Amino acid sequence: MSDSSKQQTDLPETFQSLLVAFAIALAFRGFVVEGFVIPTGSMAPTLLGEHVRFRSPDTGYDYAFDQTGLKRSRPDTMVPVFDPMISEDRGIGATQVGGILSNGRMGDRVLVLKYLYEFFEPDRWDVVVFKNPVDPIGPSQNYIKRLVGGDGEQVLLVDGDVFVAPLDGDLSDFRIARRPHHVQESVWQPVYDSNFLPISAQEVETRIKRRFDGPPFKPAGAAWKIADTRDWRWDSENVTWLDWADDQLPLDDFNAYNIYRYPPIRGENRLNLRDLHPVSDLRFTAAMTPDDPETFATSLELEARDHRFVFSLEAGEAEVEMLDAGGETLQSATGDYEPGHGGVLDVEFTHVDQTMVIRVAGEEVARLEYEWNPLSRLENATFEFDMERYRANPRLADLRRPRVRWKFEGSPFSLRGVNVDRDLYYRVGRLDTRQQAAANGPRMDGPLFGSDPLEPARLGPDQFMMLGDNSGASRDSRYWGRPHPLAVSTTGDDTPFVVHRDLLVGKAWCVYFPAPNRIQGTGLSIVPDLGRMRFIR
């Protein structure tokens, strides 16, 4: 057989193979997996919408922020730039809006497992793509949020956390919804990282127009060597403390992604952050190297919600303890750990979802769970709690701010890799009728969906409640109001604020193409950012 005859035979076969492959790819995309782009920052920093990445010239800290609010400004307008490791509200310098916008990136690309929920029930905390119930035909017809409540239960948001109860339960029946460890690990948001220190504290002070005393952990005692090194050292066997300076880096629900959403103070190089809420669900981690592990002891005390939560390590025994305001122990739990022999002691103290946990070298060694219903939580978290005043506007509740003291004794030691992270914080408040479409029916007023302790969110059959991880800038189940007529005709359900099962598209699986890097000097964003490829938890 000649080569020409073979080539003529191969061409139709090749063409047929391509058609089959194309058909399989289309079927796979349509029925199994499909790619979606994240358009907004409602899930940030878990998933990023259109954004800019900024690396601080002072500390090297790198973070993403939403620049869409700057698009209304003139390109030559000067705006402050920020380093969250130095200050939440005070700019470390200034730059032109045009320079920021020229470095804009597209949102993350995610793969979604379509029709998964035809065979499996959605799980609480899944990140889900669904058809927007209030605008299923517009440019924002596909939404992505985290599922916090499912059919057949009540949901209530209190002090940033999610509480659930059966449909026939009353307020005393609500229990906190705890996240699985793998989900919790993915949603911690950084407050402080000791690896990011400014090159020159004096220059920083000049630019932020405030004294900069170094890390927000303030040492007690002159023997501390903490000022200009990432290794903190205490050269004494005597007791010493590190106290958290809340006035320097507050423990609140600040989100660096929203940095240009916070209103600026007129005429000043800083922001007005009075709208932020104190957060008591926190994680503290550090690597300790005691000179004598057998005599070394440490305990971290978190004062929050009118109680004291104490995490202790001493001579191989770990203890978590909850005390009331008067110092009486209410609950405690203990466990064992290996103190080591001159090695590094990696510790993690976590208070989240009404749970205290100590981990050493990544292994859980002590756990304590306490059960407060929503009313108990509000009474403990709020100064002079009044139910009627709270229901009128939950956003005005006077929440107690956490305080932190870290104690060390028994041996000289070094400390490095000190990190503080905060949990997601789901905000409450009142509905904004301007966010509800007139075409969907009469606008609704009152507390946000799931905010009223006496009228919690009620989810019937095939109904789900969806919230964004970026609670301060997410249009989600709390705000929606009535569904669009098309959504009602599709699902047969006109219940406001919820997502019906028929509107679910699938579960977000992974970020397969993070926002790419730019080629310096060209403006082209085409370099894959492979280091930020990740599974979605």
C-alpha positions as CSV (number, residue, x, y, z in Angstrom):
1,M,0.0,0.0,0.0
2,S,1.4,3.4,-1.0
3,D,2.0,6.2,1.5
4,S,-0.6,8.4,-0.4
5,S,-3.2,5.7,0.0
6,K,-2.4,5.3,3.7
7,Q,-2.7,9.1,4.2
8,Q,-6.1,9.2,2.5
9,T,-7.3,6.4,4.7
10,D,-5.9,8.0,7.9
11,L,-7.5,11.4,7.3
12,P,-11.2,10.3,7.7
13,E,-10.3,8.2,10.7
14,T,-8.5,11.1,12.3
15,F,-11.4,13.4,11.6
16,Q,-13.8,10.9,13.0
17,S,-11.6,10.5,16.2
18,L,-11.6,14.3,16.6
19,L,-15.4,14.5,16.3
20,V,-15.8,11.7,18.9
21,A,-13.3,13.4,21.3
22,F,-15.1,16.7,20.8
23,A,-18.5,15.2,21.5
24,I,-17.1,13.4,24.6
25,A,-15.6,16.7,25.9
26,L,-18.9,18.5,25.3
27,A,-20.8,15.8,27.1
28,F,-18.3,15.8,30.0
29,R,-18.5,19.5,30.3
30,G,-22.3,19.5,30.2
31,F,-23.0,16.6,32.5
32,V,-20.0,16.0,34.7
33,V,-17.6,18.9,35.3
34,E,-17.8,22.5,34.2
35,G,-15.5,25.5,34.7
36,F,-16.8,28.7,36.3
37,V,-15.1,32.1,36.9
38,I,-15.5,33.8,40.3
39,P,-16.8,37.3,39.4
40,T,-16.8,39.0,42.9
41,G,-15.1,38.8,46.3
42,S,-18.1,37.4,48.2
43,M,-16.1,34.3,49.0
44,A,-12.7,36.0,49.6
45,P,-10.2,35.1,50.6
46,T,-11.3,31.5,50.1
47,L,-12.0,32.3,46.5
48,L,-11.0,35.5,44.7
49,G,-13.0,37.6,42.3
50,E,-11.5,40.3,40.2
51,H,-8.6,41.7,42.4
52,V,-5.2,43.1,42.7
53,R,-2.3,41.5,44.6
54,F,-0.1,43.8,46.7
55,R,3.2,43.1,48.3
56,S,4.2,45.5,51.1
57,P,7.6,47.1,50.6
58,D,8.0,47.2,54.4
59,T,7.3,43.7,55.5
60,G,7.0,41.7,52.3
61,Y,3.4,40.7,53.3
62,D,1.4,39.7,50.2
63,Y,-2.4,39.9,50.0
64,A,-5.2,40.3,47.5
65,F,-7.8,43.2,47.6
66,D,-10.9,44.1,45.6
67,Q,-10.3,47.2,43.5
68,T,-13.8,47.5,41.9
69,G,-14.7,50.4,44.3
70,L,-11.7,52.4,42.9
71,K,-13.1,52.3,39.3
72,R,-15.3,55.3,40.1
73,S,-12.2,57.4,40.9
74,R,-10.1,59.4,38.5
75,P,-6.9,57.5,37.5
76,D,-4.7,60.3,38.9
77,T,-6.4,60.2,42.3
78,M,-4.0,59.4,45.1
79,V,-5.1,56.7,47.6
80,P,-3.4,55.2,50.6
81,V,-1.9,51.7,50.4
82,F,-1.9,49.4,53.5
83,D,0.0,46.6,55.2
84,P,-2.4,44.6,57.5
85,M,0.7,43.3,59.5
86,I,1.4,46.9,60.5
87,S,-2.0,48.5,60.8
88,E,-5.6,47.9,59.7
89,D,-6.5,51.5,59.2
90,R,-3.4,53.6,58.6
91,G,-1.7,53.8,55.2
92,I,2.0,53.0,54.8
93,G,2.1,55.1,51.7
94,A,0.1,56.3,48.7
95,T,-0.3,55.6,45.0
96,Q,-2.4,56.5,42.1
97,V,-5.7,54.7,41.3
98,G,-4.6,54.2,37.8
99,G,-1.5,52.3,38.9
100,I,-3.7,50.0,41.1
101,L,-6.2,49.3,38.3
102,S,-3.4,48.6,35.8
103,N,-2.4,45.6,38.0
104,G,-5.9,44.1,38.1
105,R,-6.3,40.4,37.8
106,M,-9.3,38.2,36.8
107,G,-11.0,36.0,39.3
108,D,-10.2,32.4,40.1
109,R,-11.4,29.7,37.7
110,V,-13.0,26.8,39.5
111,L,-14.2,23.3,38.5
112,V,-17.7,22.4,39.6
113,L,-19.0,18.8,39.9
114,K,-22.3,19.1,38.2
115,Y,-25.3,16.9,39.1
116,L,-23.4,15.6,42.2
117,Y,-26.5,16.5,44.3
118,E,-28.6,14.3,42.1
119,F,-27.0,11.3,43.9
120,F,-25.7,12.7,47.2
121,E,-27.2,15.1,49.7
122,P,-25.5,18.5,50.0
123,D,-23.5,18.8,53.2
124,R,-23.3,21.7,55.5
125,W,-20.2,23.9,54.7
126,D,-20.1,22.7,51.0
127,V,-19.1,25.5,48.6
128,V,-21.9,25.4,46.1
129,V,-22.7,26.9,42.7
130,F,-26.4,27.6,42.1
131,K,-28.7,29.7,40.0
132,N,-29.3,33.1,41.7
133,P,-32.9,32.9,43.0
134,V,-33.4,36.7,42.7
135,D,-31.9,37.2,39.3
136,P,-31.6,33.8,37.4
137,I,-31.3,35.4,33.9
138,G,-29.0,38.4,34.4
139,P,-25.2,38.6,34.2
140,S,-25.0,37.4,37.9
141,Q,-27.2,34.3,37.3
142,N,-24.6,31.9,38.7
143,Y,-23.7,32.4,42.4
144,I,-21.2,30.6,44.5
145,K,-21.6,30.5,48.3
146,R,-21.1,28.2,51.3
147,L,-24.1,26.1,52.4
148,V,-24.8,26.7,56.1
149,G,-28.3,25.3,56.5
150,G,-30.3,22.5,55.0
151,D,-33.9,21.4,54.6
152,G,-35.9,20.7,57.7
153,E,-34.1,22.9,60.2
154,Q,-33.9,26.3,61.7
155,V,-30.8,28.5,61.4
156,L,-29.8,31.4,63.6
157,L,-26.7,33.6,63.3
158,V,-25.3,34.8,66.7
159,D,-22.0,36.5,67.4
160,G,-20.6,35.4,64.1
161,D,-21.5,31.7,64.4
162,V,-24.2,29.4,63.0
163,F,-26.7,27.8,65.3
164,V,-29.2,25.2,64.2
165,A,-32.3,23.4,65.6
166,P,-35.1,21.2,64.3
167,L,-38.1,22.9,62.8
168,D,-40.2,22.2,65.9
169,G,-37.5,23.3,68.4
170,D,-37.5,26.5,70.4
171,L,-34.6,28.8,71.3
172,S,-33.2,26.5,73.9
173,D,-33.0,23.7,71.4
174,F,-30.4,25.5,69.2
175,R,-26.9,24.1,69.1
176,I,-23.8,25.5,67.4
177,A,-22.9,24.1,64.0
178,R,-19.2,23.1,64.2
179,R,-17.1,22.8,61.1
180,P,-15.1,19.7,60.3
181,H,-11.3,20.2,60.9
182,H,-10.5,20.2,57.2
183,V,-13.0,23.0,56.5
184,Q,-12.0,25.0,59.5
185,E,-8.3,24.9,58.4
186,S,-9.3,26.4,55.0
187,V,-11.2,29.4,56.4
188,W,-8.9,30.8,59.0
189,Q,-8.1,34.4,58.2
190,P,-4.7,36.0,59.2
191,V,-4.5,38.7,61.9
192,Y,-0.8,38.6,62.6
193,D,2.3,36.7,61.5
194,S,5.7,37.4,63.2
195,N,7.5,36.5,60.0
196,F,6.5,39.9,58.5
197,L,8.5,42.7,60.2
198,P,9.1,46.1,58.7
199,I,12.7,46.8,57.6
200,S,12.7,50.2,59.4
201,A,10.2,50.8,62.3
202,Q,11.3,54.5,62.3
203,E,10.2,55.0,58.6
204,V,6.9,53.2,59.3
205,E,6.2,55.5,62.3
206,T,6.7,58.5,60.0
207,R,4.3,57.3,57.4
208,I,1.5,55.9,59.6
209,K,1.8,59.0,61.9
210,R,1.7,56.8,65.0
211,R,4.2,55.1,67.3
212,F,5.1,51.6,66.1
213,D,6.2,49.4,68.9
214,G,6.8,46.2,66.9
215,P,4.7,43.1,67.3
216,P,1.2,43.5,68.9
217,F,2.2,41.0,71.6
218,K,3.7,43.3,74.2
219,P,6.3,41.8,76.5
220,A,6.4,42.2,80.3
221,G,10.0,42.5,81.5
222,A,13.2,44.0,80.2
223,A,14.7,40.5,79.6
224,W,12.7,40.0,76.5
225,K,14.6,40.4,73.2
226,I,11.8,41.0,70.7
227,A,12.3,44.3,68.9
228,D,14.2,43.6,65.7
229,T,14.4,39.9,65.2
230,R,12.0,37.1,64.2
231,D,13.3,35.0,67.1
232,W,11.9,36.3,70.4
233,R,14.0,35.3,73.5
234,W,13.5,35.3,77.2
235,D,16.7,34.6,79.2
236,S,15.2,33.9,82.6
237,E,13.4,31.2,84.6
238,N,11.1,33.8,86.1
239,V,7.5,34.2,85.0
240,T,6.8,36.5,82.1
241,W,3.9,37.5,79.9
242,L,3.0,38.7,76.4
243,D,-0.1,40.9,76.3
244,W,-2.0,41.5,73.1
245,A,-2.3,45.2,72.1
246,D,-5.8,45.4,70.8
247,D,-5.4,49.1,70.0
248,Q,-2.6,48.2,67.5
249,L,-4.1,45.2,65.7
250,P,-7.7,44.7,66.9
251,L,-9.1,41.2,67.1
252,D,-12.1,41.9,64.8
253,D,-13.6,40.8,61.5
254,F,-11.4,43.1,59.3
255,N,-10.8,41.5,55.9
256,A,-7.9,42.8,53.9
257,Y,-9.7,42.0,50.7
258,N,-12.2,44.7,51.5
259,I,-9.6,47.4,52.2
260,Y,-11.0,49.8,49.7
261,R,-14.6,49.2,50.8
262,Y,-14.0,50.7,54.3
263,P,-14.7,54.5,54.2
264,P,-11.7,56.8,54.4
265,I,-11.5,59.5,57.0
266,R,-11.7,62.8,55.1
267,G,-8.4,64.5,54.8
268,E,-6.5,61.7,56.5
269,N,-4.4,58.8,55.3
270,R,-6.5,56.2,57.2
271,L,-9.8,54.4,57.3
272,N,-12.9,54.5,59.5
273,L,-13.3,51.0,60.8
274,R,-16.0,51.6,63.4
275,D,-18.2,49.1,61.5
276,L,-16.0,46.1,62.5
277,H,-17.1,43.5,65.0
278,P,-14.9,41.9,67.8
279,V,-14.1,38.3,67.1
280,S,-13.4,35.8,69.9
281,D,-13.0,32.7,67.7
282,L,-9.2,32.7,67.4
283,R,-6.2,30.5,66.8
284,F,-2.7,31.1,68.3
285,T,0.3,29.2,67.0
286,A,4.0,29.3,67.8
287,A,7.2,27.3,67.8
288,M,8.8,27.3,71.3
289,T,12.3,26.1,72.1
290,P,12.8,25.9,75.9
291,D,16.3,25.4,77.3
292,D,14.8,22.9,79.8
293,P,11.6,21.3,78.4
294,E,11.0,19.4,81.7
295,T,10.6,22.6,83.7
296,F,9.1,24.9,81.0
297,A,5.4,25.8,81.3
298,T,3.2,28.1,79.3
299,S,-0.5,29.1,79.4
300,L,-2.6,31.4,77.2
301,E,-5.6,33.1,78.6
302,L,-8.4,34.4,76.4
303,E,-10.8,36.6,78.1
304,A,-14.0,36.6,76.0
305,R,-17.8,36.5,76.4
306,D,-17.6,37.3,80.1
307,H,-15.5,34.1,80.6
308,R,-11.9,33.1,80.7
309,F,-10.6,30.3,78.4
310,V,-7.2,29.0,79.5
311,F,-4.8,26.7,77.5
312,S,-1.9,25.3,79.5
313,L,1.1,23.1,78.8
314,E,3.4,21.9,81.7
315,A,5.7,18.9,82.1
316,G,3.9,16.7,79.5
317,E,0.3,17.6,80.6
318,A,-2.0,19.7,78.5
319,E,-5.1,21.3,79.9
320,V,-8.0,23.4,78.6
321,E,-10.2,25.2,81.1
322,M,-13.2,27.4,81.0
323,L,-13.8,29.7,84.0
324,D,-16.5,32.3,84.8
325,A,-15.8,36.0,85.3
326,G,-15.2,35.3,89.0
327,G,-12.5,32.7,88.3
328,E,-14.5,29.6,89.2
329,T,-13.7,26.6,86.9
330,L,-16.8,25.5,85.0
331,Q,-15.3,22.9,82.7
332,S,-11.9,21.4,82.0
333,A,-10.2,18.7,80.0
334,T,-6.6,17.3,80.1
335,G,-4.3,15.3,77.9
336,D,-0.7,14.3,77.5
337,Y,2.0,15.5,75.2
338,E,5.7,14.9,74.6
339,P,7.7,17.8,76.1
340,G,10.7,16.9,74.0
341,H,14.4,17.2,75.0
342,G,15.8,20.5,73.7
343,G,13.7,20.3,70.5
344,V,11.0,22.6,69.1
345,L,7.6,22.6,70.7
346,D,5.0,23.4,68.0
347,V,1.9,24.5,69.7
348,E,-1.6,25.5,68.6
349,F,-4.3,27.0,70.9
350,T,-7.7,27.2,69.3
351,H,-11.0,28.6,70.5
352,V,-13.6,28.3,67.8
353,D,-17.3,27.2,67.6
354,Q,-17.6,26.9,71.4
355,T,-14.7,24.5,71.4
356,M,-11.2,24.7,72.9
357,V,-8.4,22.6,71.4
358,I,-4.7,22.2,72.1
359,R,-2.5,20.7,69.4
360,V,1.2,19.9,69.8
361,A,3.2,19.0,66.6
362,G,-0.1,18.9,64.8
363,E,-1.7,16.3,67.0
364,E,-4.7,17.1,69.1
365,V,-3.9,16.5,72.8
366,A,-6.8,18.2,74.6
367,R,-10.3,19.2,73.7
368,L,-13.3,20.8,75.5
369,E,-16.7,21.6,74.0
370,Y,-19.2,23.8,75.7
371,E,-22.8,24.1,74.8
372,W,-24.5,27.5,75.0
373,N,-27.8,28.1,73.2
374,P,-28.1,31.4,71.3
375,L,-29.7,33.3,74.2
376,S,-26.8,32.3,76.5
377,R,-24.3,33.3,73.8
378,L,-25.9,36.7,73.4
379,E,-26.1,37.3,77.1
380,N,-22.4,36.4,77.6
381,A,-21.1,38.2,74.5
382,T,-23.0,41.4,74.9
383,F,-22.9,44.2,77.5
384,E,-26.3,44.6,79.1
385,F,-28.1,42.5,76.6
386,D,-31.7,43.5,75.9
387,M,-33.8,41.3,73.6
388,E,-36.1,44.0,72.2
389,R,-33.3,46.4,71.5
390,Y,-31.3,43.6,69.8
391,R,-34.2,42.6,67.6
392,A,-34.8,46.2,66.5
393,N,-31.2,46.3,65.1
394,P,-28.8,43.4,65.9
395,R,-26.0,45.4,64.4
396,L,-26.0,47.9,67.3
397,A,-25.3,45.2,69.9
398,D,-22.4,46.3,72.2
399,L,-20.2,43.2,72.0
400,R,-17.4,42.5,74.4
401,R,-13.9,42.7,73.0
402,P,-11.5,39.8,73.6
403,R,-8.3,40.1,75.6
404,V,-5.3,37.9,75.4
405,R,-2.4,37.2,77.8
406,W,0.3,34.6,77.2
407,K,2.3,33.4,80.2
408,F,5.7,31.6,80.3
409,E,7.8,30.3,83.2
410,G,10.2,27.7,84.4
411,S,13.0,28.0,81.8
412,P,14.6,30.4,79.3
413,F,13.2,29.8,75.9
414,S,13.0,31.1,72.3
415,L,9.8,31.8,70.4
416,R,9.3,32.1,66.7
417,G,6.6,31.7,64.0
418,V,4.0,33.4,66.1
419,N,0.7,33.5,64.3
420,V,-2.8,34.7,65.2
421,D,-5.8,33.9,63.0
422,R,-9.5,34.5,63.2
423,D,-12.5,32.5,62.2
424,L,-15.2,33.5,59.7
425,Y,-17.7,35.9,61.2
426,Y,-21.2,36.0,59.9
427,R,-22.7,39.4,60.4
428,V,-26.2,40.3,61.4
429,G,-28.2,43.5,60.9
430,R,-31.2,44.8,59.0
431,L,-32.4,44.4,55.5
432,D,-31.6,47.0,52.9
433,T,-34.6,47.3,50.6
434,R,-32.4,48.9,47.9
435,Q,-30.8,45.5,47.4
436,Q,-34.2,43.9,46.5
437,A,-35.5,43.9,43.0
438,A,-38.9,45.5,42.5
439,A,-39.8,43.0,39.8
440,N,-39.7,40.2,42.5
441,G,-42.6,41.6,44.5
442,P,-43.0,43.9,47.6
443,R,-39.7,44.7,49.3
444,M,-39.2,43.2,52.7
445,D,-37.9,45.0,55.8
446,G,-36.7,43.9,59.2
447,P,-33.7,42.0,60.6
448,L,-31.5,40.0,58.1
449,F,-32.7,36.5,57.4
450,G,-31.4,34.3,60.3
451,S,-30.7,37.3,62.6
452,D,-33.8,37.4,64.8
453,P,-33.6,35.1,67.8
454,L,-37.4,34.9,68.1
455,E,-37.9,34.4,64.3
456,P,-35.0,32.3,63.1
457,A,-34.6,31.2,59.5
458,R,-36.8,28.3,58.8
459,L,-35.9,25.9,55.9
460,G,-38.5,23.7,54.5
461,P,-38.1,20.6,52.3
462,D,-35.5,21.2,49.5
463,Q,-34.5,24.6,50.8
464,F,-31.0,25.8,51.7
465,M,-29.4,28.8,53.2
466,M,-26.2,30.1,51.5
467,L,-23.7,32.6,53.0
468,G,-20.5,34.1,51.6
469,D,-17.2,33.7,53.5
470,N,-16.6,37.4,53.0
471,S,-19.5,38.2,55.2
472,G,-18.9,42.0,55.2
473,A,-19.3,42.1,51.4
474,S,-21.5,39.3,50.3
475,R,-25.0,39.5,48.8
476,D,-26.4,36.2,50.1
477,S,-29.3,34.5,51.8
478,R,-29.3,37.1,54.6
479,Y,-30.3,39.9,52.1
480,W,-32.1,38.5,49.1
481,G,-35.8,39.0,49.8
482,R,-38.3,37.5,47.4
483,P,-37.3,35.2,44.5
484,H,-37.6,36.1,40.8
485,P,-40.8,35.0,39.1
486,L,-38.8,32.7,36.8
487,A,-37.2,31.0,39.8
488,V,-40.7,30.5,41.3
489,S,-42.1,29.0,38.1
490,T,-39.1,26.7,37.9
491,T,-39.2,25.4,41.5
492,G,-42.8,26.1,42.5
493,D,-41.4,27.7,45.7
494,D,-41.8,31.4,46.4
495,T,-40.1,31.3,49.8
496,P,-37.8,34.4,50.2
497,F,-34.1,34.2,51.1
498,V,-33.6,30.5,50.3
499,V,-32.1,28.4,47.4
500,H,-34.3,25.6,46.2
501,R,-32.8,22.2,45.4
502,D,-33.8,22.6,41.7
503,L,-31.5,25.7,41.5
504,L,-28.3,23.8,42.6
505,V,-25.7,23.5,39.8
506,G,-23.0,21.5,41.7
507,K,-20.3,21.5,44.3
508,A,-17.2,23.6,43.7
509,W,-14.3,21.1,43.6
510,C,-11.0,22.9,42.9
511,V,-9.4,26.1,41.7
512,Y,-7.8,24.8,38.5
513,F,-6.6,28.2,37.2
514,P,-5.9,30.8,39.8
515,A,-5.7,34.4,38.6
516,P,-2.5,34.4,36.5
517,N,0.6,36.6,37.2
518,R,1.5,39.5,34.9
519,I,4.6,39.6,32.7
520,Q,6.4,42.6,34.1
521,G,6.4,45.6,31.8
522,T,3.8,44.1,29.4
523,G,0.5,44.2,31.3
524,L,-0.3,40.7,30.1
525,S,-1.7,38.4,32.7
526,I,-0.8,35.0,31.2
527,V,1.7,33.4,33.6
528,P,-0.1,30.5,35.5
529,D,0.0,31.0,39.3
530,L,0.4,27.3,39.9
531,G,1.2,27.7,43.6
532,R,-2.3,28.8,44.3
533,M,-4.0,25.8,42.6
534,R,-6.0,24.2,45.4
535,F,-9.0,22.0,46.4
536,I,-12.0,23.9,47.7
537,R,-12.9,23.1,51.3
